[in-house]
Each structure stands twice: as structure tokens, then as C-alpha cells.
Amino acid sequence: MKKLYTYFLSFLLLIPSIGIGQITTVPEFPYVDSEITITFDSSQESSLGTFTGDLYAHTGVLIEGNTEWQHVIGSWGDNTTQPQLTNNNDGTYSLVITPNITDYYSITSGEIVTDIALVFRSSDGSEQTSDLFITIYQEGLNVSFTAPNDGEVFALGESLSIEVNAAENETLSLYVDGELEESTTLSKINTEITASEAGYHQLVAVAGAGSEEARDTIQFFVRSNTPTAAKPSNTKDGINYTSDTSVTLSIYAPEKEFIFVIGDFNDWELDNNYLMNQDGDYFWITLDNLTEGQEYIFQYLIDGDIRIADPYADKVLDPYNDQYISDSTYPDLISYPSDKTSEIASVFQTAQTAYTWSDSDFTTPNKEDLVVYELHVRDFTDAGNIKTVKDTLDYLERLGVNAIELMPFNEFEGNSSWGYNPSFYFAPDKAYGTKTDYKDFVDECHSRGIA
């Protein structure tokens, strides 16, 4: 989502991602010059149930060559400028883009619209969908899968429904892993196959009209059965460093069926070798043959569609906000793999150099003698980082301060905050510096008798 309104969304209760099956359009293949009726089925969102309140659309378009939302209607949360959906009183809501995309979004000459971008939200903004996208087609021969979703995960032996729609076609064919599954002269294919072999599989739909041909290609993944095994003894929640070349990851996830670990070590691809073991409500896995001292980025993919970072990680990467952290504040920050994944990711690193503390003789002043300075890192110095705060301790010492209370500095949404919206409790926010910078600050405070 565009950074302009990321900060507003960070304070909201996020509804889990909604699958493409919950959005339908009339016509099925919308063009820029056609009126479009978009229907959202709220009953298919399990955490929301059948929504009955007012829904509003935060909407814009994607223009060819640009991944940022363009021509956004109104401003987030403004019910007077953002369009309200029509409640059909059956769990579905409709939004009509009229008279056409060009006029509705004020598209300028030369811009090619590739998608309509949407977030549906409640009237007070306390509930919302994830980012939703509707593909905009060029007029003529078209073909598209409506089921399954690209990248969807199925269990061994599970039946999966395949739905293909075409427009202005004479023939329509479906291929599974290169083999012809079905062919017709109709504009639709509805069939079922069985997920009988673990791993990735490819679906290709081919629509033909005379010498012209249109194709749509997606893939699905068949997972092995979740292995069950007891966690190694002394395994804590989160990242456990077991050697200079191995880690054991553990996450508490009750009511979940399966979890994959994805990351740099498997090129962010689903792999049944990285399907986590289950031990009751816990899932765990040991990763071996890692490069000593290398930073690895990873996520948990839960039940096939929820991507999260490890909640116990001491470093996370943010696809929206890391780009605005200066190199002087956080030198050589590892880049977020935006071409591989989405959402917050976590980092582990084996064989880290242990910090050498010099404050072993520090004694905290008696409680009744404390003179506490509450300090917000961003506002205390122009540089807004913890290194500069450390360099100004002479000033605080002259004030007679013998205790510093940092306003929350663990990872929070965005880069600009008082810290009372924490998202990862054990990761110092990179917008203020590295974890070594924080340790240097504490060590220097203690050397001066400051708690």
C-alpha cells in the first residue's frame, strides 16, 4: 500500500487477507471504457463473518510501469469523499465504477491502467480488508483462472476445483503440468482434479480465436502431511541458535494446520523439506548448513496464506518504512526482498560477535534518590538516533539526571511515533539505530552512574 497512508492504517485492526474468490465483477473481463460492478462477499471472510455495517472503499488504480497507487479517491477515513458500497442485505456489498474507469478515476491521456486497487473498510476504520486488486484487460480475446488462486496450497489427496473463463474465444483448453486436461468450444471450464503428488504444479489455460491465442498460467502447491515430532529440549519460542551453522525455530500456533518456513535459505519457495514439525500447539524446525555469520531473512507461512515474522525476533525488516532509514543511522541495512515476499519479515544471524560490556560494577541508585529524565529519541536530537543521544550525555549529567527512561523504542509501526504502538517487543526499532548502538548507550550511561 502506498506509504502516504501506511501510517494511518498502522493504527487499525487489520482483517486477514481476503481471497480473490470473494470479489466478483460484471463484466468478468473489465475494460477501461466499461462500467464495472464490483461485488464483495463478506460472508467468506472467516474472522469477519457476515458483515452488516456500512462499508467504504479506499480505491485507486495501478498504472503500467508504476507499483504505487495512483488517482486515489478522497482521503483515508473520510466518509464524505470516499465511495460507500451498497449493502445488498445478504452479506454482499456492491460498488459501481461508472461511467467507466477513465472518468471515475480521472485517468490522464497516455496512462495505461493495469489494476483497480481497493481496501474496503468499516465506517469508523476499525475493520478493513487487505489490499485487493482487480485486473483490467485489453478488449478482445481474453482468458483467466478464477479458481484456484495462484500459489494456493492443497493437501495430498485433496480435490481442487478449477474454473476458467474466456471472452471472445472459439476454443478453450486446460493443461495440467503440460498435459491436456480438457478442451471445449464454450467460454468456461469447470472441473476438479486430485492433488496426488507433492510439490509445485502448473495450470495453463489457452483460449483461441482463429490464429489468435491468449494464455493464463498459474501454479499451485501440494504439501506433504504435517510431520509430528517433539521439540528438542530447552527449545524456546522464537529463534534458537544451536551452532554457528544451525538454528531451531519455534512458534506457538494453536488451531493451525501447517506452517512452512520461507526465506533466503530456500529462495522463498514452498518446499516440503521446510514444512515445520508439529508438537501439540507448537511448530518447530531445525535449519542446518547455514553460512556462519550471514544474516538470513525469513517468515512463517501459516495455513498457506498468512505471512508473519517471528514475534520474538530482535530484528525485522519493513517493506514500507526501511527505505527511509538513513545509512548514517543504520549502516549497511540488509535490503527487504520485495520481489520475493510481502509483509514484515524477520532476521536471524548465527555466530554473532558477543558484546563486551564494561558496566559490571554498575549499581542502580536507590529508588528514593532517582532523578529520572523521560527521553524520546526522535525528538531529543536533530539526528533522531540513539548514537547522538549517547553523545549528549554530558548535558544530561550536568542536569543532575541519574536515570534515563527511554520512551518505547522497540519496533513500532512506521518510523515516526512515540512508540506506544509496538509491533515486535524484542526488536529495537531500526529508525533509531542498531542494537549495538543501544548497548553502547546503556554501557556509557552506566559508566557515568546513570541508570
PEKA-V119494 format. One record per helix or strand of 3 or more residues. SS is the DSSP state (hx for helix, st for strand). FROM is the first residue (numbers start at 1). LEN is the number of residues. Records with the same first field share a line. If there is no record, write none. Layout:
SS->FROM-LEN  FROM-LEN
This chain:
hx->3-7  20-3  42-3  101-4  264-3  272-3  322-3  367-3  377-4  386-5  393-6  435-13
st->23-4  36-6  55-9  92-6  113-10  132-4  142-6  153-3  159-9  171-6  179-6  188-7  199-11  212-12  238-6  246-7  259-5  277-3  282-6  295-8  306-3  345-5  372-4  403-4  410-3  422-7
